[in-house]
């Protein structure tokens, strides 16, 4: 008697079904646990008790940018035509769509989750896998989010400022969110190799495109500031807190009173 061996597609189906079940259960548990939680209060000032270590990491990042990232991004910008670079950017952004949907639901924002879900479906089909962005033309604007924002909505505080090797400025809350986003992205959980390599490659190419696109601004921060570490720290915290609605008045202007930095020059 010959035993039939289950096909690879069968194992993939079981894997995806199990992952969907785990994600659904995780979402229900978390939703029940965080009911009644309020967003974390707006922090004031800068909490950077590990500044000495962070500055060393920043120095490493500047060296890596100068010797590797900046030259590669410059070559990328020179060689890759703008329409192709824009397609890669769209493709990489579209890969975050399922994660944005999950985070929207966990944040208690079904409208945002639905908007991101519709964008993902439209751009993945009509937009040829996300290379084009017809969803924006249809009025469905991009509403990116992340697990760091989810933690904020749940009431987690910003925590310490940290600078991560290669990844750059962050906080302990946002670093935890970054790890969670990488682990819990539904596409990364469902896709097998070599498809996951395409995801990683698209993200790297997108980052090179960003470095080339904003080269003048980044160069002024990293190489034109009296203290590039303090400047990068200040700008990151300003932008992140503004994204989370923790700064700014009725006119949307950033309230710089909460960002006094004794190291900024």
C-alpha positions in Angstrom: 0.0 0.0 0.0 1.4 3.4 -1.1 0.9 6.3 1.3 0.1 9.5 -0.6 2.2 12.4 0.4 0.3 15.7 1.0 1.1 18.3 -1.6 3.0 21.5 -0.8 -0.2 23.5 -1.4 -1.9 21.5 1.3 0.7 22.5 3.8 0.6 26.1 2.7 -3.2 26.1 3.1 -2.9 24.6 6.6 -0.3 27.2 7.5 -2.3 30.1 6.3 -5.4 28.9 7.9 -3.6 28.4 11.2 -2.1 31.8 11.0 -5.5 33.4 10.2 -6.9 31.7 13.2 -4.1 32.8 15.5 -4.4 36.4 14.2 -8.1 36.4 14.7 -7.8 35.1 18.2 -5.0 37.5 19.0 -7.2 40.4 17.8 -10.1 39.4 19.9 -8.0 38.9 23.0 -6.3 42.3 22.6 -9.5 44.1 21.8 -11.1 42.8 24.9 -8.1 43.6 27.0 -7.7 47.2 25.9 -11.3 48.3 26.1 -11.5 51.5 28.0 -7.8 52.4 27.4 -7.1 56.0 26.6 -4.3 57.2 24.4 -1.1 58.0 26.2 -0.8 61.7 27.4 1.4 64.0 25.4 5.0 63.9 26.6 6.9 67.0 27.3 10.6 67.6 26.6 13.0 64.9 25.7 13.7 61.7 27.7 17.1 60.4 26.6 18.9 58.8 29.6 21.0 56.6 27.3 22.3 59.5 25.3 26.0 58.4 25.5 25.1 55.1 23.9 22.7 56.6 21.4 25.4 59.1 20.2 27.7 56.2 19.5 25.0 54.4 17.5 24.3 57.7 15.7 28.0 58.0 14.8 27.9 54.5 13.4 24.8 55.4 11.4 26.4 58.5 10.0 29.4 56.5 8.9 27.2 53.9 7.2 25.2 56.6 5.5 28.3 58.3 4.2 30.1 55.2 3.0 27.2 53.0 1.9 23.6 54.4 1.9 24.3 57.8 0.4 26.5 56.6 -2.5 24.0 53.7 -3.3 21.0 56.0 -3.2 22.8 58.5 -5.4 23.5 55.8 -7.9 19.9 54.5 -7.6 18.6 58.0 -8.3 20.9 58.4 -11.3 20.3 55.0 -12.9 16.6 54.2 -12.1 14.2 56.4 -14.1 11.7 58.4 -12.0 8.6 56.4 -13.2 10.3 53.1 -12.2 11.4 54.5 -8.9 7.8 55.7 -8.3 6.5 52.3 -9.1 8.9 50.7 -6.6 7.8 53.2 -4.0 4.1 52.4 -4.7 4.8 48.7 -4.6 6.6 48.9 -1.2 3.9 51.1 0.2 1.2 48.7 -0.9 2.9 45.9 0.9 2.1 47.7 4.2 -1.6 47.7 3.4 -2.6 44.5 5.2 -0.6 45.6 8.3 -2.4 49.0 8.2 -5.7 47.2 8.2 -4.8 45.1 11.2 -3.5 48.1 13.1 -6.6 50.1 12.2 -8.8 47.4 13.7 -6.7 47.1 16.8 -6.9 50.8 17.2 -10.7 50.7 17.1 -10.7 52.6 13.8 -12.8 50.5 11.4 -13.3 53.3 8.9 -9.5 53.7 8.5 -9.1 49.9 8.3 -11.7 49.7 5.6 -10.1 52.6 3.7 -6.7 50.9 3.8 -8.3 47.6 2.9 -10.0 49.0 -0.2 -6.8 50.8 -1.2 -4.9 47.5 -1.0 -7.5 45.6 -3.1 -7.7 48.3 -5.8 -3.9 48.9 -6.1 -3.2 45.2 -6.0 -5.6 44.5 -8.9 -6.1 47.6 -11.1 -2.8 48.9 -10.0 -1.0 45.8 -11.1 0.3 44.5 -7.8 0.7 48.0 -6.4 3.0 49.4 -9.0 0.4 52.1 -9.6 -1.8 54.0 -7.2 -5.3 54.3 -8.8 -6.9 54.3 -5.3 -5.6 57.8 -4.6 -7.1 59.0 -7.9 -10.4 57.5 -6.8 -10.3 59.5 -3.6 -9.0 56.8 -1.3 -6.0 58.6 0.2 -3.2 56.7 1.9 -3.7 56.5 5.7 -0.6 54.7 6.9 -0.3 53.5 10.5 1.8 51.2 12.5 1.9 49.1 15.7 3.7 51.9 17.5 0.6 54.0 17.0 -1.5 51.1 18.1 0.4 51.0 21.4 -0.1 54.7 21.8 -3.8 54.3 21.3 -3.8 51.6 24.0 -2.1 54.0 26.4 1.5 53.0 26.2 3.9 55.9 26.9 6.5 57.1 24.5 9.4 55.8 26.6 13.0 56.5 26.1 14.5 58.0 23.0 16.7 55.5 21.2 18.8 55.5 18.0 18.8 52.1 16.4 21.7 50.8 14.2 20.8 51.4 10.5 17.1 52.1 11.4 17.8 55.5 13.0 15.8 57.5 15.5 13.0 55.8 17.5 11.6 55.4 21.0 11.2 52.3 23.0 7.5 52.2 22.2 8.0 52.7 18.5 10.8 50.1 18.4 8.5 47.5 19.9 6.0 48.6 17.3 8.5 48.1 14.5 9.3 44.6 15.6 5.6 43.7 15.9 4.9 45.1 12.4 7.6 42.9 10.9 6.3 39.8 12.7 2.5 40.4 12.4 2.3 41.7 8.8 -0.3 39.2 7.3 1.6 39.1 4.0 4.9 38.1 5.6 3.0 35.5 7.6 1.3 34.0 4.6 3.8 34.3 1.8 6.6 31.8 1.3 10.1 32.1 -0.1 11.0 33.5 -2.6 8.1 35.9 -2.4 9.3 37.3 0.9 12.6 38.2 -0.7 10.7 40.4 -3.1 9.2 42.2 -0.1 12.6 42.8 1.4 14.1 43.9 -1.9 11.2 46.4 -2.5 11.6 47.9 1.0 15.4 48.3 0.5 14.9 49.9 -2.9 12.2 52.2 -1.5 14.5 53.4 1.2 17.2 54.1 -1.3 14.7 56.1 -3.3 13.7 58.1 -0.2 17.4 58.8 0.6 17.9 60.1 -3.0 14.6 62.1 -3.0 15.3 63.9 0.3 19.1 64.0 -0.1 19.4 67.8 0.4 17.4 67.8 3.6 19.1 64.7 5.1 22.6 66.0 4.2 21.8 69.3 6.0 20.8 67.4 9.1 23.6 64.9 9.1 26.5 66.9 7.7 25.4 70.6 8.0 24.3 70.7 11.7 26.5 71.7 14.6 25.1 68.6 16.4 23.5 66.2 14.0 22.4 63.8 16.8 20.5 66.5 18.6 18.9 67.8 15.4 17.8 64.3 14.2 16.4 63.6 17.7 14.5 66.8 17.8 13.0 66.5 14.4 12.0 62.8 14.9 10.2 63.5 18.2 8.5 66.6 16.7 7.3 64.7 13.7 6.2 61.6 15.5 4.3 63.4 18.2 2.6 65.5 15.5 1.6 62.3 13.7 0.0 61.0 16.9 -1.9 64.2 17.4 0.1 65.1 20.6 1.3 68.5 19.5 -0.2 71.4 17.6 -3.0 73.8 18.2 -6.2 74.4 16.3 -4.3 75.6 13.2 -2.3 72.4 13.2 1.0 74.2 13.9 3.5 72.3 16.0 3.9 73.6 19.5 7.7 74.0 19.9 7.3 74.8 23.6 7.3 71.1 24.3 10.5 70.5 22.4 13.2 72.6 24.2 16.4 70.8 23.5 19.5 72.1 25.3 21.8 70.3 22.8 20.2 71.7 19.6 22.3 74.4 18.0 
